[in-house]
Amino acid sequence: RNTAPCVYWAARAIAAEDPKGVMLVMPAEHYVPGLAAFRKTVSQAVEWAETHDDLVTLGIKPSRPETGYGYLKTGEKVGESCLKVEAFVEKPNLERAKQFVEAGTYLWNGGMFVWRVDVVLRAFDEFMPDMKRTWDQVKGDVKKAYPSLTATSIDYGVMEKARNVVTFPLDCGWDDLGSWTSLENLAKKLK
């Protein structure tokens, strides 16, 4: 059903236990050789999410022009390592990807997010109110609610519309293992 229903379900489950709980959302197909740098950035993002009403995304410092990933256009610095996200940019063609890398103000969108559950649930209420209606109609019965939740990505359903999005640039050698190109790039790195 894509990522928005999964995130909504998880946020509701966490909120039932801890209404101010912080959650980390990550796809599974990652290569992360710089674990210390990864942990440091995740810790910074968690600390920010605990004390700010922002939706936090981990933006990957690009190592090459990439047409297989979306990008985050970054704006002003709002914390020591934290930048405002001005826009989510769909997967570009090669020429635009080269321009993004050269500009130095774009990060890859790796689909990794950190937020307090109350913050993301408010965002769902604002941008995807049907999620709450569906959930409440069946009193949180996941077996009944989940098949009816809107099948869309968290990026499209919430993140692209929200104005309270920030990013922590992640520089840990990250790569996505979800395509043949990324596997080829990884194989070259490991030689």
C-alpha positions in Angstrom: 0.0 0.0 0.0 3.1 2.2 -0.2 4.8 4.1 2.6 2.1 6.5 3.9 -0.2 3.8 5.4 2.8 2.0 6.9 4.0 5.2 8.6 0.5 6.1 9.7 0.0 2.7 11.3 3.3 2.7 13.0 2.8 6.3 14.3 -0.6 5.3 15.7 0.9 2.3 17.4 3.7 4.3 19.0 1.4 7.1 20.0 -0.7 4.6 21.9 2.3 3.8 24.0 4.1 7.2 24.0 2.2 10.2 22.5 5.5 12.1 22.2 7.6 9.1 21.0 10.2 9.7 18.3 10.2 7.3 15.4 12.8 6.6 12.7 11.5 5.5 9.3 14.0 3.7 7.0 13.7 1.6 3.9 15.5 -1.7 4.2 17.8 -1.7 1.1 20.7 0.4 2.2 24.5 0.2 2.1 26.0 2.2 4.9 29.8 1.8 5.2 30.3 4.8 7.5 28.3 3.6 10.5 29.8 6.0 13.0 28.8 9.0 10.7 25.4 7.4 10.2 24.8 7.0 13.9 26.0 10.6 14.7 23.6 12.0 12.1 20.6 9.9 13.2 21.3 11.0 16.9 21.3 14.7 15.8 18.1 14.2 14.0 16.5 12.4 17.0 17.6 15.2 19.3 16.1 17.8 17.0 12.8 15.9 16.6 12.5 15.6 20.4 12.5 19.3 20.8 11.1 20.8 17.6 7.8 20.4 15.8 9.5 19.6 12.5 9.4 16.6 10.1 13.1 15.6 9.8 14.5 13.9 6.8 18.1 12.6 6.4 19.4 14.0 3.1 22.3 12.2 1.5 25.3 14.1 0.3 25.4 13.2 -3.4 28.5 11.3 -4.5 27.5 11.6 -8.2 24.8 12.9 -10.4 22.0 10.4 -10.0 18.8 10.1 -12.0 17.4 7.2 -9.9 16.8 9.3 -6.7 14.7 12.3 -5.8 16.5 15.3 -4.4 15.9 17.7 -1.5 16.5 21.4 -2.3 18.0 22.8 0.9 17.6 26.3 2.2 18.8 28.3 5.2 20.7 26.8 8.1 18.3 26.5 11.1 20.6 24.6 13.5 24.2 23.5 13.8 23.9 20.7 11.3 20.2 21.3 10.3 18.9 22.9 7.1 15.5 23.9 6.0 14.1 21.9 3.1 12.7 24.2 0.5 11.4 21.5 -1.9 11.3 17.8 -2.8 12.4 17.4 -6.4 11.4 14.4 -8.4 14.0 12.2 -10.1 15.8 14.5 -12.6 17.3 13.8 -16.0 21.1 13.5 -16.1 21.7 17.2 -17.0 19.6 18.4 -14.1 21.2 15.9 -11.7 24.6 17.3 -12.7 23.4 20.8 -12.0 22.1 19.8 -8.6 25.4 18.2 -7.6 27.3 21.3 -8.8 25.0 23.7 -7.0 25.9 22.1 -3.7 22.4 22.9 -2.3 20.7 19.6 -3.1 20.8 16.3 -1.3 19.5 12.9 -2.3 16.2 11.9 -0.8 17.0 8.6 0.8 13.5 8.1 2.2 14.8 8.2 5.9 12.7 10.2 8.3 12.7 11.1 12.0 9.9 12.8 13.9 7.8 12.8 17.0 4.6 10.8 16.4 2.4 13.8 17.5 4.0 15.9 14.8 3.6 13.4 12.0 0.1 12.6 13.0 -0.8 16.3 12.9 0.7 16.4 9.4 -1.4 13.4 8.4 -4.5 15.1 9.8 -3.7 18.2 7.7 -2.7 16.6 4.4 -4.4 13.2 4.5 -7.4 13.5 6.8 -9.0 10.4 5.3 -6.4 8.3 7.2 -7.7 9.4 10.6 -11.3 9.0 9.5 -10.7 5.5 8.3 -8.7 4.6 11.4 -11.3 6.0 13.8 -14.3 4.4 12.0 -12.9 1.0 12.8 -11.6 2.0 16.2 -8.0 1.3 15.3 -8.6 -2.3 14.1 -5.6 -2.6 11.8 -7.0 -5.6 9.9 -10.0 -3.5 8.9 -8.3 -0.1 8.6 -5.1 -0.9 6.7 -6.7 -2.2 3.4 -8.7 1.1 3.3 -5.9 3.5 4.0 -4.9 5.6 1.0 -2.1 3.9 -1.0 0.5 6.6 -1.5 4.0 7.5 -0.5 4.8 9.5 2.6 6.8 11.8 0.3 3.8 12.6 -1.9 1.1 12.4 0.8 2.8 14.5 3.5 6.4 15.6 3.0 6.1 17.5 -0.3 3.2 19.5 1.1 4.5 20.3 4.6 6.4 23.5 5.4 8.0 22.3 8.6 10.5 20.0 7.0 14.2 20.1 7.9 17.2 17.9 6.9 20.4 16.7 8.5 22.9 16.1 5.7 24.2 12.5 5.9 27.7 11.8 4.6 28.5 8.2 5.3 29.0 6.6 1.9 25.3 5.7 1.8 23.9 4.0 -1.3 20.6 2.5 -2.2 20.7 -1.2 -3.2 17.3 -1.1 -4.9 18.5 -1.1 -8.5 21.0 -2.8 -10.7 22.8 0.5 -11.2 23.3 1.0 -7.4 24.6 -2.6 -7.1 27.0 -1.9 -10.0 28.2 1.3 -8.3 28.7 -0.6 -5.0 30.6 -3.4 -6.7 33.0 -0.8 -8.2 33.5 0.7 -4.7 34.3 -2.6 -3.1 36.9 -3.7 -5.7 
